[in-house]
Amino acid sequence: MKEPQKNRAKTANWLVAPGLFWLLFFIVAPLVIVVIVSFATRGAYGKTLYDFTWSNYARALDALYLSAYWRTIWIALLTTTLCVVVSFPVAYYIALRAPERWKRILLVLTVIPFWTSFLIRTYAWMLLLRSEGVINSALLHSGLIHEPLPLLYNDFAILVGQVYGELPFMILPIYVALERLNTRLLEAAQDLGANRFWTFVKITLPLSRPGLLAGIVLVFIPSLGAFITPDLLGGAKSIMIGNLIQNQFAQLNQPFGSALSLLLTLAVLLLLVIAFRAGLKASELA
Amino acid sequence: MDEVYDVAMQNVCKKFGDTVAVNNVSLDIRVDEFITLLGPSGCGKTTLLRMIAGFEIPDSGKILLDGVEVTRLPPYRRDVTTVFQQYALFPHLNVFQNVAFGLERRGVERSALNKRVAGALEMVRLEGLETRRPNELSGGQQQRVALARALVLEPKVLLLDEPLAALDLKLRKQMQYELKSLQKRLGISFIFVTHDQEEALTMSDRVVVMNAGNLEQVGVPQEIYERPHSEFVAGFIGDSNIIEGTVESSSADLSLIKISHATIPVQGNGVQAGQPVRVMIRPEKIRLSSHDRQGVLQGRIASAMYLGEATQWKVMLDGGQLLTVLEQNTASAQAMKTRVGQAVSLSWEADSAVLLRG
């Protein structure tokens, strides 16, 4: 009786093999390389010399780079906060208020931006935001302003681009959590004397927390590593960690780039631990 | 209107799209009454309950609670609470927090709140489970939490939307008894929605039978069962035989109905000689005898079904109609088989048969 089941379990083990292979060779192996390289130094003509040193890490903690860390964290926080503020009402509407036949349409509209490359969509934002762009032209034409507004090449532009790009990753998990919400619970709360506000605070919000946490993780972590948006939409002063790392690799300073990457990875790991402590389950990220 | 009712509904109508869910319903529910809304699914009973709770607003008509109109008031401003079909316990709160939810919203001070929650949990015998989450409780325990959560607010009226449907038979019987005694002890009205006719008959002071948005009949259980007004009520509650006949004569409260060759006395009036009518008789009210008697219905036993405490006979009348007859198994069951095929006379007390209107 037990034998066939055992065999089936053995066969099932092979099903994870391709994924395991992928993880080992394309995530674990590069990571190991990056760890090794981060302790190396850059020799003449960009050659990497494998002499063990902490100097890259020491340099990474320099005040010059620390300010880039803070900027990155600050912009990632702002991006995440704005995403929550914008996404929650949208997800709430789709999950609980929209007529049934509209739900699917609205969800498709939410993910439609993914059909175009993020790079191209970022270029589109440049067309919208620049001094002679669509928005400034329209405002100038209508006579509301006389000088073009500085919409591009600053932190504002980075935020616009980031929030725009990350929005679906916030809307979808919150939507899933609200969609699972039993609306009888909302009726029960009202039945027991809670008005709409308290029903939201005491029932809707706590029960959508898993989706909210998943969305925060899914938005905050990529925002920390963002480099396309700050590169294209940000100004000369708006450098983020992502750009810094990219620059190091482009300038063939791989050891320092590796050290910066690992520090960022450690920061992300730390944040994930905090999020899991706050009650996020791994299955909710899927 | 002199008497103030707990709940008074006046010409309440509710449509969903083109479907009429509740059609011009007027109903008064007395103080400390256990009233059951009974009907098949889609008959409007749940919609009626939801309008009393405030989850639906009637298209027209009025709802009064304790003499005050509440037709358009939101649920959180009505002095009624609900026990939901699947209990709708808050999954992120423990038993104590679930029961305390309503009291907190009403700003009840902490020590009084603790005392009232403890009292409510004691009432439903759930002491010691305060810190459990709903998903750590059995169905019966969840049911009790839902009850405690609704009753701790001391509502004027408790609404129960098929609260026992999810429980197994044994637990359901026990909860029926507990609900009934709880209602008597608290002295508040319970409005109970069910599609289970037996549940309605055993628990209620009055039963409201609904069909397709209309009130079919309102009465005490005995009335509903013994003197149904319509074929629908007769058919929905218990087994019934419907026999077609013609009125031969009708006096003060007794009519003589001609059915094939027999003339049967039936209680009821308001009919005229020559009029075709339908007569309802419950299977257990019919007596079978093997003596050939004049003036009563004659038939032949077509089949028998042994039900343990009783036997259900199918009797083919001489006119060709099949009647169901239920007989207690007072004698030994041995003779049962041999009776199939025998000729029998059928009779009953005049007040057992009902003239159906409509």
Chai-1 contact restraints between the chains, C-beta under 6 A:
chainA,res_idxA,chainB,res_idxB,connection_type,confidence,min_distance_angstrom,max_distance_angstrom,comment,restraint_id
A,R184,B,F84,contact,1.0,0.0,6.0,A-B,restraint_1
A,R184,B,A88,contact,1.0,0.0,6.0,A-B,restraint_2
A,L185,B,A88,contact,1.0,0.0,6.0,A-B,restraint_3
A,E187,B,F55,contact,1.0,0.0,6.0,A-B,restraint_4
A,A188,B,A88,contact,1.0,0.0,6.0,A-B,restraint_5
A,Q190,B,P75,contact,1.0,0.0,6.0,A-B,restraint_6
A,Q190,B,Y76,contact,1.0,0.0,6.0,A-B,restraint_7
A,D191,B,P75,contact,1.0,0.0,6.0,A-B,restraint_8
A,D191,B,T81,contact,1.0,0.0,6.0,A-B,restraint_9
A,D191,B,T82,contact,1.0,0.0,6.0,A-B,restraint_10
A,L192,B,F101,contact,1.0,0.0,6.0,A-B,restraint_11
A,L192,B,G102,contact,1.0,0.0,6.0,A-B,restraint_12
A,G193,B,Y76,contact,1.0,0.0,6.0,A-B,restraint_13
A,G193,B,G102,contact,1.0,0.0,6.0,A-B,restraint_14
A,G193,B,R105,contact,1.0,0.0,6.0,A-B,restraint_15
A,G193,B,R106,contact,1.0,0.0,6.0,A-B,restraint_16
A,A194,B,Y76,contact,1.0,0.0,6.0,A-B,restraint_17
A,A194,B,R105,contact,1.0,0.0,6.0,A-B,restraint_18
A,N195,B,Y76,contact,1.0,0.0,6.0,A-B,restraint_19
A,P206,B,H92,contact,1.0,0.0,6.0,A-B,restraint_20
